[in-house]
Amino acid sequence: MTDTIAFAGADLADPLPLAQALIRCPSVTPEDAGAIDVVRQALMRLGFACTELTFGRVRNLSARLGDGPAAFCFAGHTDVVPTGAAAWSVDPFAAEVRDGVLYGRGAVDMKGNIAAFLAATARLLSRTRALRGAIALVITGDEEGEAIDGTAKVVEWLAARGEMPRFVLVGEPTSVAVLGDTVKIGRRGSLTARLAVDGVQGHVAYPQRADNPVHRLVRIMHELIARPLDEGTAWFEPSSLQITSIDVGNPVGNVIPARAEARLAIRFNDRHTRASLEAMLRTTAERHAQRFTLEIACSGEAFLTEPGPEVARLTRAIAAASGVTPRLDTGGGISDARFFAPLCPVAEFGLVGSTMHQADERVPVAELRALSAIYERVLEDFVA
């Protein structure tokens, strides 16, 4: 609470003190440690109506300024990953600036991006309050974890109230080499599977009396990796199926085991869904095994925001503010954008992500302020 009180008089037009206040909240998932309070305090100073939504242990924030449907929504997360086992050269939650560089867990992913947007909003509102559409924010504390009680449930809440925005920008650190070079308009889906094949245990000298589940499992796995899932699409690379383990647990060499299991991971493009992949895995298993168990977990479906007026407006604003024309991309892991995608257009854009999740996570202060200037131009083009 001390940092929140100290932040009360901070200059909202500068993203640096905002980012420092957020980093000083050790909000390792699912702990909040005051981070949502920092964001809410800043937004209330700007005139936003803020609603805290707590699901389970997770604090989330929905904020809004203006009447009518939200023309633009910024989404982000205040939770961070642990500091890790690698040594830091600074206190990861001190938000220290050294030689013009801000250090701290979340500096890049993604407290710096949230701070940049808040500062951009403050500067825009200092110039004009005549908005063409409402501005909304969705801030969660559950992106780096299981993502069950965060954005997914806030989106359900918004949809039930008829308050889905017209366009969402998620502040993920998408830039690769220089700020402004990449906007993500989609993400691959992510599925994991556990396949356990049951056989009949027996002596290796009498295989006719047994049913070797390892042989059946190997044939299943061979078929799965013998052919590609697809050749990719216009916006996505080919889907990937990777076997991550094959386990038998057999302590001796002269016994045919009773069970063998494998685990695999699939990163898939928009030619597939959880349902279609589960059906493919089950059909393949049935060709080689009579008795098996298949368990599926899907943390997100593939999605794509087809380039249209909103994406074009976003990329033009980024190019105008940064001098860099961004390329449109769908690479990387999953993000909270997947929860918005079925209901409204969504894209992702933010800082250079080269140090996210690393020790000594950091961002040059000049880059943080440059991102804020880009966000200001984006906001201006969408609502001012």
RODO-2510 file (C-alpha; in nm, 4 decimals, decimal comma):
residues 384
     n   res          X          Y          Z
     1     m     0,0000     0,0000     0,0000
     2     t     0,2962     0,2353     0,0610
     3     d     0,3880     0,2349    -0,3089
     4     t     0,0261     0,3027    -0,4029
     5     i     0,0092     0,6036    -0,1709
     6     a     0,3452     0,7339    -0,2977
     7     f     0,2192     0,6964    -0,6524
     8     a    -0,0844     0,9155    -0,5897
     9     g     0,0938     1,2324    -0,6971
    10     a     0,2870     1,0841    -0,9885
    11     d     0,2808     1,2464    -1,3316
    12     l     0,0407     1,0316    -1,5314
    13     a     0,1735     1,1677    -1,8603
    14     d     0,5064     0,9891    -1,8106
    15     p     0,5023     0,6079    -1,8246
    16     l     0,8188     0,5684    -1,6154
    17     p     0,6735     0,6341    -1,2651
    18     l     0,3683     0,4295    -1,3594
    19     a     0,5852     0,1364    -1,4660
    20     q     0,7977     0,1666    -1,1522
    21     a     0,4909     0,1645    -0,9272
    22     l     0,3628    -0,1491    -1,0986
    23     i     0,6976    -0,3315    -1,0887
    24     r     0,7278    -0,2604    -0,7162
    25     c     0,4176    -0,4730    -0,6658
    26     p     0,5535    -0,8338    -0,6565
    27     s     0,2451    -0,9679    -0,8333
    28     v     0,3618    -1,3203    -0,9139
    29     t     0,0576    -1,5161    -1,0341
    30     p    -0,1938    -1,5323    -0,8673
    31     e    -0,0842    -1,2695    -0,6142
    32     d    -0,1888    -0,9114    -0,6848
    33     a     0,0313    -0,7295    -0,4313
    34     g    -0,1409    -0,3978    -0,5046
    35     a    -0,0888    -0,3878    -0,8814
    36     i    -0,4579    -0,3579    -0,9672
    37     d    -0,4829    -0,0727    -0,7170
    38     v    -0,2094     0,1195    -0,9014
    39     v    -0,3938     0,0860    -1,2328
    40     r    -0,7318     0,1717    -1,0827
    41     q    -0,5929     0,4757    -0,9039
    42     a    -0,4466     0,6109    -1,2277
    43     l    -0,7671     0,5472    -1,4215
    44     m    -0,9883     0,7090    -1,1599
    45     r    -0,7697     1,0193    -1,1731
    46     l    -0,8414     1,0266    -1,5461
    47     g    -1,2151     0,9991    -1,4928
    48     f    -1,2695     0,6316    -1,5745
    49     a    -1,5433     0,4315    -1,4100
    50     c    -1,3726     0,1250    -1,2640
    51     t    -1,5245    -0,2075    -1,1669
    52     e    -1,3178    -0,4651    -0,9848
    53     l    -1,4121    -0,8233    -1,0706
    54     t    -1,2713    -1,0912    -0,8426
    55     f    -1,2967    -1,4538    -0,9465
    56     g    -1,1399    -1,7112    -0,7177
    57     r    -0,8177    -1,5516    -0,5924
    58     v    -0,7763    -1,3305    -0,8990
    59     r    -0,8373    -0,9564    -0,9029
    60     n    -0,9404    -0,8125    -1,2384
    61     l    -1,0374    -0,4643    -1,3471
    62     s    -1,2863    -0,3418    -1,6066
    63     a    -1,2682     0,0306    -1,6737
    64     r    -1,4532     0,2627    -1,9072
    65     l    -1,4583     0,6280    -2,0112
    66     g    -1,7344     0,7632    -2,2333
    67     d    -2,0809     0,6604    -2,3415
    68     g    -2,2002     0,4030    -2,5905
    69     p    -2,0092     0,1018    -2,7227
    70     a    -1,6360     0,1102    -2,6574
    71     a    -1,4630     0,2012    -2,9816
    72     f    -1,1298     0,0880    -2,8404
    73     c    -1,0262    -0,1426    -2,5563
    74     f    -0,6786    -0,1965    -2,4182
    75     a    -0,6201    -0,5315    -2,2482
    76     g    -0,3289    -0,6375    -2,0330
    77     h    -0,2117    -0,8303    -1,7286
    78     t    -0,0427    -0,7172    -1,4116
    79     d     0,0666    -1,0640    -1,2999
    80     v     0,4224    -1,1767    -1,3694
    81     v     0,6209    -1,4989    -1,3725
    82     p     0,8544    -1,5818    -1,0800
    83     t     1,2002    -1,4287    -1,0793
    84     g     1,3559    -1,7700    -1,1495
    85     a     1,6750    -1,9391    -1,0362
    86     a     1,9134    -1,7270    -1,2443
    87     a     2,0863    -1,4449    -1,0590
    88     w     1,9674    -1,0878    -1,1075
    89     s     2,2077    -0,7942    -1,0958
    90     v     1,9330    -0,5839    -0,9336
    91     d     1,6394    -0,6363    -0,7008
    92     p     1,3724    -0,7653    -0,9434
    93     f     1,1002    -0,5636    -0,7712
    94     a     1,2900    -0,2404    -0,7025
    95     a     1,2221    -0,0886    -1,0483
    96     e     1,5727     0,0551    -1,0633
    97     v     1,6853     0,2714    -1,3558
    98     r     2,0472     0,2223    -1,4606
    99     d     2,2017     0,4111    -1,7503
   100     g     1,8618     0,4936    -1,8909
   101     v     1,7273     0,1371    -1,8624
   102     l     1,4422     0,0291    -1,6335
   103     y     1,4982    -0,3120    -1,4698
   104     g     1,2408    -0,5330    -1,3030
   105     r     1,0133    -0,8311    -1,3371
   106     g     0,7325    -0,7229    -1,5642
   107     a     0,9187    -0,4301    -1,7206
   108     v     0,8553    -0,5854    -2,0625
   109     d     0,5860    -0,8449    -1,9944
   110     m     0,3808    -0,6432    -1,9469
   111     k     0,3718    -0,3745    -1,6806
   112     g     0,5737    -0,1409    -1,9013
   113     n     0,3129    -0,1719    -2,1772
   114     i     0,0272    -0,0991    -1,9346
   115     a     0,2111     0,2069    -1,8035
   116     a     0,2723     0,3280    -2,1591
   117     f    -0,0974     0,3026    -2,2385
   118     l    -0,2049     0,4786    -1,9202
   119     a     0,0350     0,7661    -1,9903
   120     a    -0,0827     0,7833    -2,3523
   121     t    -0,4420     0,8072    -2,2352
   122     a    -0,3535     1,0810    -1,9854
   123     r    -0,1867     1,2897    -2,2560
   124     l    -0,4732     1,2442    -2,5022
   125     l    -0,7320     1,3430    -2,2412
   126     s    -0,5265     1,6495    -2,1470
   127     r    -0,5714     1,7652    -2,5078
   128     t    -0,9330     1,6692    -2,5655
   129     r    -1,2329     1,5180    -2,3926
   130     a    -1,4411     1,5162    -2,7100
   131     l    -1,4206     1,1445    -2,7886
   132     r    -1,5899     0,9742    -3,0855
   133     g    -1,6265     0,6559    -2,8828
   134     a    -1,5710     0,5168    -2,5375
   135     i    -1,2328     0,3880    -2,4203
   136     a    -1,2256     0,0661    -2,2193
   137     l    -0,9609    -0,1344    -2,0381
   138     v    -0,9549    -0,4960    -1,9244
   139     i    -0,6701    -0,5666    -1,6821
   140     t    -0,6250    -0,9126    -1,5321
   141     g    -0,4058    -1,0789    -1,2732
   142     d    -0,4260    -1,4284    -1,4241
   143     e    -0,2492    -1,4396    -1,7610
   144     e     0,0776    -1,6061    -1,6680
   145     g    -0,0975    -1,8859    -1,4785
   146     e    -0,3912    -2,1050    -1,5727
   147     a    -0,5855    -1,8084    -1,7141
   148     i    -0,9126    -1,9417    -1,5751
   149     d    -1,0232    -1,6564    -1,3485
   150     g    -0,8917    -1,3644    -1,5505
   151     t    -0,9719    -1,2297    -1,8957
   152     a    -1,1846    -1,5322    -1,9866
   153     k    -1,4360    -1,4510    -1,7137
   154     v    -1,4184    -1,0752    -1,7629
   155     v    -1,5046    -1,1237    -2,1312
   156     e    -1,8016    -1,3395    -2,0299
   157     w    -1,9106    -1,0597    -1,7937
   158     l    -1,8789    -0,7961    -2,0670
   159     a    -2,0643    -1,0088    -2,3211
   160     a    -2,3510    -1,0728    -2,0796
   161     r    -2,3875    -0,6966    -2,0332
   162     g    -2,3694    -0,6256    -2,4064
   163     e    -2,0476    -0,4288    -2,3609
   164     m    -1,8045    -0,6007    -2,5968
   165     p    -1,5747    -0,3414    -2,7558
   166     r    -1,5445    -0,2835    -3,1284
   167     f    -1,1684    -0,3420    -3,1268
   168     v    -0,9217    -0,4732    -2,8675
   169     l    -0,5479    -0,4143    -2,8484
   170     v    -0,3597    -0,6474    -2,6143
   171     g    -0,0363    -0,4933    -2,4919
   172     e     0,1866    -0,7974    -2,5327
   173     p     0,5565    -0,7344    -2,6114
   174     t     0,5286    -0,8255    -2,9802
   175     s     0,8127    -0,6192    -3,1267
   176     v     1,1101    -0,8337    -3,2252
   177     a     1,4118    -0,6227    -3,3224
   178     v     1,2890    -0,2634    -3,3009
   179     l     0,9807    -0,1071    -3,1505
   180     g     0,6987    -0,1109    -3,4027
   181     d     0,8180    -0,3928    -3,6260
   182     t     0,5511    -0,6542    -3,5446
   183     v     0,1780    -0,6674    -3,4790
   184     k     0,0192    -1,0008    -3,4014
   185     i    -0,3208    -1,0616    -3,5582
   186     g    -0,3596    -1,4235    -3,4511
   187     r    -0,2096    -1,7060    -3,2512
   188     r    -0,1791    -2,0787    -3,2911
   189     g    -0,3861    -2,3055    -3,0737
   190     s    -0,2251    -2,5199    -2,8053
   191     l    -0,3280    -2,8764    -2,7238
   192     t    -0,1671    -3,1453    -2,5104
   193     a    -0,2675    -3,5100    -2,5017
   194     r    -0,1969    -3,8170    -2,2929
   195     l    -0,2549    -4,1519    -2,4627
   196     a    -0,2379    -4,4699    -2,2517
   197     v    -0,2588    -4,8057    -2,4315
   198     d    -0,3539    -5,1172    -2,2349
   199     g    -0,2280    -5,4646    -2,3263
   200     v    -0,1769    -5,7989    -2,1560
   201     q     0,1317    -5,8514    -1,9431
   202     g     0,3413    -6,1586    -2,0120
   203     h     0,6810    -6,3238    -2,0454
   204     v     0,8918    -6,2069    -2,3357
   205     a     0,9636    -6,5720    -2,4246
   206     y     0,5918    -6,6335    -2,4825
   207     p     0,4697    -6,3254    -2,6697
   208     q     0,1700    -6,5190    -2,8071
   209     r     0,0301    -6,5233    -2,4548
   210     a     0,0604    -6,1467    -2,4139
   211     d    -0,0462    -5,8313    -2,5931
   212     n     0,2392    -5,5816    -2,6041
   213     p     0,1011    -5,2273    -2,5604
   214     v     0,4412    -5,0765    -2,6434
   215     h     0,4252    -5,2130    -2,9964
   216     r     0,0754    -5,0723    -3,0403
   217     l     0,1749    -4,7350    -2,8977
   218     v     0,4823    -4,7137    -3,1207
   219     r     0,2692    -4,7800    -3,4280
   220     i     0,0275    -4,5070    -3,3237
   221     m     0,3068    -4,2573    -3,2665
   222     h     0,4726    -4,3514    -3,5955
   223     e     0,1520    -4,2830    -3,7868
   224     l     0,1057    -3,9500    -3,6120
   225     i     0,4510    -3,8215    -3,7025
   226     a     0,4772    -3,9823    -4,0468
   227     r     0,2625    -3,7157    -4,2126
   228     p     0,2393    -3,3409    -4,1535
   229     l    -0,0793    -3,2069    -4,0043
   230     d    -0,0932    -2,9445    -4,2796
   231     e     0,1271    -2,7298    -4,5013
   232     g     0,0454    -2,4037    -4,3300
   233     t    -0,1866    -2,1239    -4,4426
   234     a    -0,1542    -1,7714    -4,5738
   235     w    -0,1087    -1,6393    -4,2187
   236     f     0,0123    -1,9426    -4,0234
   237     e     0,3108    -2,1722    -4,0345
   238     p     0,2454    -2,5489    -4,0518
   239     s     0,0958    -2,7049    -3,7413
   240     s     0,3384    -2,9028    -3,5269
   241     l     0,2882    -3,2298    -3,3393
   242     q     0,5657    -3,3169    -3,0968
   243     i     0,5922    -3,6324    -2,8854
   244     t     0,7160    -3,5178    -2,5463
   245     s     0,7427    -3,8530    -2,3654
   246     i     0,6898    -4,2275    -2,3997
   247     d     0,6669    -4,4019    -2,0637
   248     v     0,6346    -4,7682    -1,9740
   249     g     0,7722    -4,7897    -1,6218
   250     n     0,9031    -5,1412    -1,6770
   251     p     1,1812    -5,2220    -1,4243
   252     v     1,2844    -5,5526    -1,5851
   253     g     1,3808    -5,6723    -1,9317
   254     n     1,1968    -6,0034    -1,9535
   255     v     0,8382    -5,8879    -1,8961
   256     i     0,5986    -5,7485    -2,1538
   257     p     0,4274    -5,4619    -1,9696
   258     a     0,0544    -5,4204    -1,9275
   259     r     0,0415    -5,0522    -2,0170
   260     a     0,2364    -4,7921    -2,2119
   261     e     0,1624    -4,4234    -2,2428
   262     a     0,2780    -4,1237    -2,4406
   263     r     0,2341    -3,7511    -2,4127
   264     l     0,2336    -3,5109    -2,7020
   265     a     0,1897    -3,1419    -2,7721
   266     i     0,0292    -2,9847    -3,0766
   267     r     0,0586    -2,6221    -3,1801
   268     f    -0,2028    -2,5807    -3,4496
   269     n    -0,3162    -2,3208    -3,6989
   270     d    -0,6688    -2,2234    -3,7931
   271     r    -0,7185    -2,5287    -4,0140
   272     h    -0,7768    -2,7284    -3,6961
   273     t    -0,9756    -2,7121    -3,3749
   274     r    -0,9576    -2,9003    -3,0489
   275     a    -1,2485    -3,1164    -3,1653
   276     s    -1,0935    -3,2037    -3,5019
   277     l    -0,7562    -3,2884    -3,3485
   278     e    -0,9108    -3,5015    -3,0763
   279     a    -1,1050    -3,6910    -3,3417
   280     m    -0,7861    -3,7440    -3,5433
   281     l    -0,5948    -3,8748    -3,2428
   282     r    -0,8774    -4,1053    -3,1414
   283     t    -0,9229    -4,2461    -3,4929
   284     t    -0,5497    -4,3104    -3,5234
   285     a    -0,5379    -4,4875    -3,1885
   286     e    -0,8361    -4,7028    -3,2795
   287     r    -0,6540    -4,8369    -3,5840
   288     h    -0,3830    -4,9907    -3,3654
   289     a    -0,5307    -5,0498    -3,0188
   290     q    -0,8518    -5,1961    -2,8859
   291     r    -0,8113    -5,0558    -2,5347
   292     f    -0,6761    -4,7103    -2,4715
   293     t    -0,7420    -4,3904    -2,2786
   294     l    -0,7080    -4,0484    -2,4405
   295     e    -0,6984    -3,7316    -2,2299
   296     i    -0,6999    -3,3910    -2,3976
   297     a    -0,6266    -3,0423    -2,2640
   298     c    -0,6562    -2,7369    -2,4880
   299     s    -0,5431    -2,4039    -2,3488
   300     g    -0,6604    -2,2096    -2,6521
   301     e    -0,7990    -2,2455    -3,0018
   302     a    -0,6212    -2,0933    -3,2991
   303     f    -0,7608    -1,7572    -3,4052
   304     l    -0,7045    -1,4978    -3,6743
   305     t    -0,8232    -1,1399    -3,7066
   306     e    -0,8405    -1,1023    -4,0818
   307     p    -0,6742    -0,7771    -4,1876
   308     g    -0,9485    -0,5188    -4,2210
   309     p    -1,0207    -0,1538    -4,1375
   310     e    -0,9251    -0,1820    -3,7690
   311     v    -0,5954    -0,3587    -3,8316
   312     a    -0,5143    -0,1136    -4,1110
   313     r    -0,5869     0,1804    -3,8813
   314     l    -0,3635     0,0289    -3,6138
   315     t    -0,0690    -0,0330    -3,8447
   316     r    -0,0962     0,3149    -3,9996
   317     a    -0,0890     0,4739    -3,6546
   318     i     0,2147     0,2694    -3,5503
   319     a     0,3987     0,3607    -3,8694
   320     a     0,3110     0,7294    -3,8368
   321     a     0,4328     0,7466    -3,4761
   322     s     0,7399     0,5236    -3,5017
   323     g     0,8539     0,5477    -3,8621
   324     v     0,8444     0,1664    -3,8744
   325     t     0,5846    -0,0193    -4,0792
   326     p     0,4882    -0,3278    -3,8775
   327     r     0,4559    -0,6701    -4,0315
   328     l     0,1545    -0,8798    -3,9418
   329     d     0,2391    -1,2029    -3,7615
   330     t     0,0781    -1,5002    -3,5874
   331     g     0,3805    -1,6626    -3,4229
   332     g     0,4587    -1,7297    -3,0602
   333     g     0,2619    -1,8875    -2,7808
   334     i    -0,0881    -1,8196    -2,6596
   335     s    -0,2111    -1,4934    -2,5089
   336     d    -0,5283    -1,3481    -2,3613
   337     a    -0,6217    -1,2256    -2,7092
   338     r    -0,7748    -1,5701    -2,7602
   339     f    -1,0596    -1,4847    -2,5246
   340     f    -1,1630    -1,1773    -2,7228
   341     a    -1,1173    -1,3288    -3,0687
   342     p    -1,4521    -1,5132    -3,0934
   343     l    -1,6440    -1,1937    -3,0144
   344     c    -1,4573    -0,8971    -3,1658
   345     p    -1,1477    -0,8033    -3,3690
   346     v    -0,8282    -0,8198    -3,1625
   347     a    -0,4600    -0,7521    -3,2243
   348     e    -0,1473    -0,7382    -3,0086
   349     f     0,1300    -0,4801    -2,9995
   350     g     0,3935    -0,3697    -2,7506
   351     l     0,7568    -0,3458    -2,6481
   352     v     1,0519    -0,5439    -2,7802
   353     g     1,0209    -0,8750    -2,5986
   354     s     1,3820    -0,9926    -2,5956
   355     t     1,4185    -0,9997    -2,2137
   356     m     1,0707    -1,1099    -2,1052
   357     h     1,0724    -1,3900    -1,8450
   358     q     1,4532    -1,3599    -1,8161
   359     a     1,6696    -1,2506    -1,5272
   360     d     1,7359    -0,8761    -1,5457
   361     e     1,4198    -0,8173    -1,7498
   362     r     1,4513    -0,4604    -1,8699
   363     v     1,3423    -0,1882    -2,1107
   364     p     1,5162     0,1328    -2,2138
   365     v     1,3231     0,4271    -2,0722
   366     a     1,3359     0,5925    -2,4147
   367     e     1,1624     0,2875    -2,5665
   368     l     0,8977     0,2918    -2,2954
   369     r     0,8212     0,6554    -2,3716
   370     a     0,8287     0,5898    -2,7461
   371     l     0,5699     0,3141    -2,7021
   372     s     0,3523     0,5549    -2,5076
   373     a     0,3714     0,8013    -2,7966
   374     i     0,2657     0,5239    -3,0366
   375     y    -0,0258     0,4257    -2,8143
   376     e    -0,1316     0,7906    -2,8000
   377     r    -0,1424     0,8057    -3,1790
   378     v    -0,3382     0,4791    -3,1909
   379     l    -0,5906     0,6121    -2,9392
   380     e    -0,6203     0,9372    -3,1305
   381     d    -0,6955     0,7548    -3,4544
   382     f    -0,9588     0,5318    -3,2938
   383     v    -1,1472     0,7672    -3,0618
   384     a    -1,0398     1,1312    -3,0912
***
